Every structure is written in C-alpha cells, then in structure tokens.
Amino acid sequence: MGEETLVAMPLAPHHHHHARLDALPHHVAPAPQTPLPHQAPPPEPTGAGDNNKEENEERDRGVAEPPPPARVARPETTPTPPPVLPAPAAGEEVYYARRMLQGAVLRPPPHLPQPEAPPGLARALSAPAPHGHAEHDEAEEAGEKQRPAVDRSASANSTAAVVDVASIGRFLRDRRAVLSSAITRRISSLKESSPPPSPSDTYGVQEIHLPNVKVTVRLKDAIAADAAAEDDIALDDDPGYSFSGGHIKGRVSFFSRSGCRDCAAVRAFFRSSGLPYVEINLDVFPEREAELASRAGGAARVPQIFLNEKLLGGLVVLNSLRNSGEFERRVRDLAGRRCPDSAPRVPVYGFDDEAAAAEQAEDAMVGVVRVLRHRMPIQDRFVRVKLVKNCFSGADMVDAIVNHLECGRDKAVEIGKELARKHFIHHVFRENDFEDGSQNLYRFLEHDPAVPKYYNFRGSTNDGEPKPAAAVGHRMTKIMLAILEAYASDDRRHLDYSRIAASEEFRRYANLVQELQRADMTALPAEERLPFFLNLHNAMAIHAVIRVGQPGAVDRRPFFSDFQYIVGGHPYSLAAIRNGILRANRRQPYTLAKPFGSNDRRLELAQRRANPLVHFALCDATRSSPIVRFYTTQGVEPELRHAAREFFLHGGVEIDLESRTVHLTRIVKCNDFGQDRDILRWVLNYLDPTKAGLLTHLLNDGGPINISYMNYDWSLNV
C-alpha cells in the first residue's frame, strides 16, 4: 500500500481566490496551545455562513485563501532519499506551505541563521511560528486592525514587508527641518544690514528686496502730499540750504561753445557748488543758435545763463551777483518754483540737426552710380598671382556708361574719371584714377574687402555731395572739445569712456566722420594738414577704445593697425597717420618697411619733414602717453611747444645728479631726436629752470652721462 502525503500546490493566479483549504487530518493538526501575549484569542467555531463571511473579508483585504492540498498517490517504489536535514517540528511544512501560498515572506526555520531586517523596515509579520502557528494565524487575522504597521505588499508577486511608518515619519520631519533651516538662512542673507527706516521715511513707500536689486515704490498720494508740503516751505527761512540739487524745482541752463574760457569758468563754478545745470553747446547743437539770438539778442556772446525763463547774463554778471550774495537769493527763489514751459528746453538727444540734414544734397553723379551698381559684372578675378575680389574692368564700365547715357566712348571715359576722383570707385591696386581696357580692374568703394576695418563706414557709402575736409575737421574738433569738457577730468588725463560712448556728442561725431569717406583731401591747404591729422589721430584713439578696447602691451595690432577710417577713398590707421603722415613716411620702430609705398597717393598729404614735437601731441589712450588735446589751425606750432613743456613738467624727465643719470620717457627713443647727447640737448629747451640747470651742468662738465628710459605704462587713461 502506498502512503498518502499532503502536498501544497498553488492554483492558477486567476482562480486561487475561489479555493479554500480543507480541514487538516487529525494526525497533522497541531496541539492546542495558549496564545502568545501579543496575539488575539482564537475565534469561536462558526458555520458555513461565517466561513463565507470570513473568506469575503480576506478577499476584500486583497489576499485570497490558498487552495486545498491535492492528494497524490505515491508509487510503492521508494525513491532515492534526499540529503538528511534536521527534521522540522510536526506540522511545520503545512504551515510554511500555507503561508507561502498567501504571498508572505518566510524566514528560515529557527535552527537556521536568520537574516537581518534592512533599516527603516519593521520585522515581517509573516515570520514563522514553530509552535502555535495556527493560533498565530488566527490571532493575526482577528487582530489585523490593531497592528500599527502595514501587513500587505503593494503587489501579489513582490516581496511582502512591513514599512516602519514611525521611521519614515522621523525621516520626513528631519528633511523638513533641514529644508526650513536652509530657506531661513537664504532669506536672512537677502536682508539688508541697515537699520530700519523711521516711520517718517516709510510713509507711502513700499520696498521690494531681490538679489542685488532694491525696488522702492512710492504711492501716488504720498508723492502728491510731498509736493504740496514742498510748495508750503519758505526756502528763504531755511538756514541750511545748499546747492546740492536735491530741492531745486527750477532749471539753471546756459548756452556755451567748445573751447570758450568764460564758458569753462561758468561750468567750473556750477560743478564746484553742486548746482545742477543744463548746458546747451552751440557747436554740438547749432540749431539752437536762433533760439539764443531771440532770447538774448543777435549780438549776445556765450555764455548766457538763464534761471528758468529769465535771462541772467554772462560771466561778468554772474561774478557780480556772487560777490553781492544776490545770486544765492535768486537761486533760492528758483528752487521753490517749478520750471515753466517757456524756459530753454533741454536738448533732445538722438535727433540730428535738421538744418544740416536739409543742407546735405546728393552728389550729381549719384544717379549714374546707382545704375552702374546694378549693371556692372562684378566678380572675383585672378591677376598678378593674386585673387582680386568684387571687381570689374574699365572696359565693362565704359560699355555700361555708353549704353546708359547713349554717349561716345571718350565721354564715358571722362565720366569714369570723375567717379574715381569723387571716390565712388578706385583701382584695385590704387595705381591710377581710371582708364579704359580689360586689364585695368576697379571696384566700388563699398565692395572693398577691408570694409569691416573701416569704422566710419556703415554699410554703404555717403552719397551726399562731399564737404570740404577743412570744414569737417573744424566741426570734428569742436565736438571732441565738447566731449572733453563734459567727460574728462580737469587736467585731461582721465576720460570716462563709458559715458562718452553713450553721449549725444559722440553719436554726432560718429555721424560726422562718415563725411570723410569721399572728401577731397588734396584740396586741404598744406598748413591745415598737420592740425587736421593730429586731431583725427586723437579722435580715432578715443573711438578705438570704445570699439575695440585699449591697446595691449604685447599685441597692439588691433588698436594701432586694424582700426581704420576711410578718408578721401584711402584707408588710414593710427599707425599710418603717425608714421606715414606726421613723421614724413618714416619706419615705425622695429619694422623694416615704410608705411606708404612709392606709388601710394597718400604720400601727397605727408609732412615734408618730421617734427619731433608731434610725439607730445599724439595720445594713444594710455597713462604714459601725452594727454589728449585738439589743435587749432592758426596756433598749432605754439600749442605743440606748450604740450612738450607740460609733458616734461609732469614726470617726462628726472635727473639724478649723484649717479649722473637722466631718466627719460620712452617717447624720445626714436631716430627723430638723434643720438643720446642730441636727445638731451633737444630736451633741454623744454625743461623748467631747475631741471634745465642740472642737465646743463651734466652736459658741460665733460663727464659721462647715463640715460635710462622709463617703463611705459600701457594701462588705459580711464
């Protein structure tokens, strides 16, 4: 007879919730045992209805009752026995089978090593109970609602474990405390350390604090109340009044011109007293001259000062009122009265001079040029082992002019020469004006490959009738003087380049220098060429700092060579003006080639001889260079000598009599000044009496003289 054994076999997943265990045989039923302290007492036996009700409750909780064990007949043949293991207690294998069918995580039997629970998880409620397991199961089902932890897994196929809710709560509380502390520290760092304002200061004011930003909002009612209170204040009785500008409702304005000494004196007085003012420079805003004539008379000279709409007068009247105390009283009256609309208006920045725009007429040849720009076969050509871009031949232009104007070929050649003379076109190698033929290549000015380097060129050429170069240079000097008076220190050694770049004066200067593109430089008188190019160099240096940055101590090419203007159809850099024009086409130190070749048309404008004084007139925007100046046509030579004396007076030379050493600026270290003793004799003419006496003693006593050149400071003169 074969033996019968109960084997626990799970059913299919979709059907196991309809199965139930049959009653266990009496020979495997566990003995009754007293329930453990934490377990509930076993429930009383119930009928079938109670069993169905209990089954439904378990199904509602998400865990089905395991199916009953199947009876399998074992053959009489005894199989090979498995390895002998410690036998479990009676009824344990049925207990484990039942718990496994319920999806519980089973621990090993007590006689085997037990795994440790991971941190944050409670002991599994499905731990085996070798003794009294039936009671444990029943107590577990009966006291399910009394357990503090979750006893069901999220998935029937996943590992079932009970999460320690208390540990999770502590973790969340700790994270919340850390987050709150971090937010508190961040908010505290944004608060200002200044003391809280007084209630009178915060009336009608709301402040919003953001990182690196403080926004203050004043209510409209508070602003109106403050305005009414200011109107009621009697400023004549205020002993602590000063020209700080904080309480002045009126407007102080004056008309001026660049380079005017009286205007500079008025400007200096207003700045020293802290009195806010509006300056109307007639050289920058020439359209305001008619207004000044109507307000002060046609013969009035600048400066003319206005307090609101009332004319005060010039510098003489200002000094007289200051000495008598009347000026202060009038300003007190002005401070309590708002400026009427009839007062001189503040200059409107961003608008060009309408009168100047009306005077700008188009060139007579513009009509022909516009047609040729569309009809010419412009292409790249290979000539003289070079690739020449954006060019056309002289024959192509002659054919286009003949077809457009229906004229003879000789007439077309004359028109081509006129276009070249007005710098609408130029030879690709700048060898001739214009000639007929397929071998002569030309290009339009705007098609030059070097256009990106021309900083007075904005996309297209200036098609207006070219103005005389002398007139453009004169106006350019006036505007640059106005810039220095407004944005430079009193000694002109430091410039505020950021304010210059944002100013209306600089905007008008940038528009003005575009008129130099096609100016006829050969018509400029010889005596005016030196001051013209001196001023152009210093203005370009300021423009170069704003556009490309300061000159570097090592790589100075972007500043001195790559930054260029197109003037009279030819490119000019700072180095070309300094060495090619002002130094009579001499080599730059440490170079082999001259700036201009023998066939260069710019040689016509170069100085006939090198004047060493020009080195003290050229500012390259560094601290060791001479201060920025602009020169007049009539007095350029005396102004150059004055510039040299002032340069040597402020540290250009130092004499050490004991060591017989003369410390000189590196500016004189070039062949324009001669050899060592020749340099010292030249410098002697521009020294103050004390240094001149010391240097004369060294030159005449026959002893050796050591010359030491100072280091050059390339930092920006900002």
Sequence and secondary structure as in RCSB ss.txt:
>XXXX:A:sequence
MGEETLVAMPLAPHHHHHARLDALPHHVAPAPQTPLPHQAPPPEPTGAGDNNKEENEERDRGVAEPPPPARVARP
ETTPTPPPVLPAPAAGEEVYYARRMLQGAVLRPPPHLPQPEAPPGLARALSAPAPHGHAEHDEAEEAGEKQRPAV
DRSASANSTAAVVDVASIGRFLRDRRAVLSSAITRRISSLKESSPPPSPSDTYGVQEIHLPNVKVTVRLKDAIAA
DAAAEDDIALDDDPGYSFSGGHIKGRVSFFSRSGCRDCAAVRAFFRSSGLPYVEINLDVFPEREAELASRAGGAA
RVPQIFLNEKLLGGLVVLNSLRNSGEFERRVRDLAGRRCPDSAPRVPVYGFDDEAAAAEQAEDAMVGVVRVLRHR
MPIQDRFVRVKLVKNCFSGADMVDAIVNHLECGRDKAVEIGKELARKHFIHHVFRENDFEDGSQNLYRFLEHDPA
VPKYYNFRGSTNDGEPKPAAAVGHRMTKIMLAILEAYASDDRRHLDYSRIAASEEFRRYANLVQELQRADMTALP
AEERLPFFLNLHNAMAIHAVIRVGQPGAVDRRPFFSDFQYIVGGHPYSLAAIRNGILRANRRQPYTLAKPFGSND
RRLELAQRRANPLVHFALCDATRSSPIVRFYTTQGVEPELRHAAREFFLHGGVEIDLESRTVHLTRIVKCNDFGQ
DRDILRWVLNYLDPTKAGLLTHLLNDGGPINISYMNYDWSLNV
>XXXX:A:secstr
   EEEE     TTTGGG       TTTS       TTS        HHHHHHHHHHHHHTT       EEEE  
SS            TTHHHHHHHHHHTT      TTS      TTB   TT   SSSHHHHHHHHHHTGGG SS 
 S SSSSS    B HHHHHHHHHHHHHHHHHHHHHHHHHHS  S    TTTSTTEEEEEETTEEEEEE HHHHHH
HHHHHHH  GGG TT  S SSS  S EEEEE TT HHHHHHHHHHHHHT   EEEETTT GGGHHHHHHHH TT 
 S EEEETTEEEESHHHHHHHHHHTHHHHHHHHHHTS   TTS     TT   HHHHHH  B TTHHHHHHHHHH
S  EEEEETTEEEEEEEEHHHHHHHHHHHH   HHHHHHHHHHHHHTTSEEETT   S   SSS EEEEGGG TT
GGGBTT  SS   B    HHHHHHHHHHHHHHHHHHHB TTSS B HHHHHTSHHHHHHHHHGGGGTT  GGGS 
HHHHHHHHHHHHHHHHHHHHHHH S  SS  HIIIII EEEETTEEEEHHIIIIIIITTS   TT SS SS TT 
GGGGGS SS  GGGGGT   SBTTS       STTHHHHHHHHHHHHIIIIIEEEETTTTEEEE GGG STTS S
HHHHHHHHHTTS HHHHHHHHHHHHS    EEEE     SB  
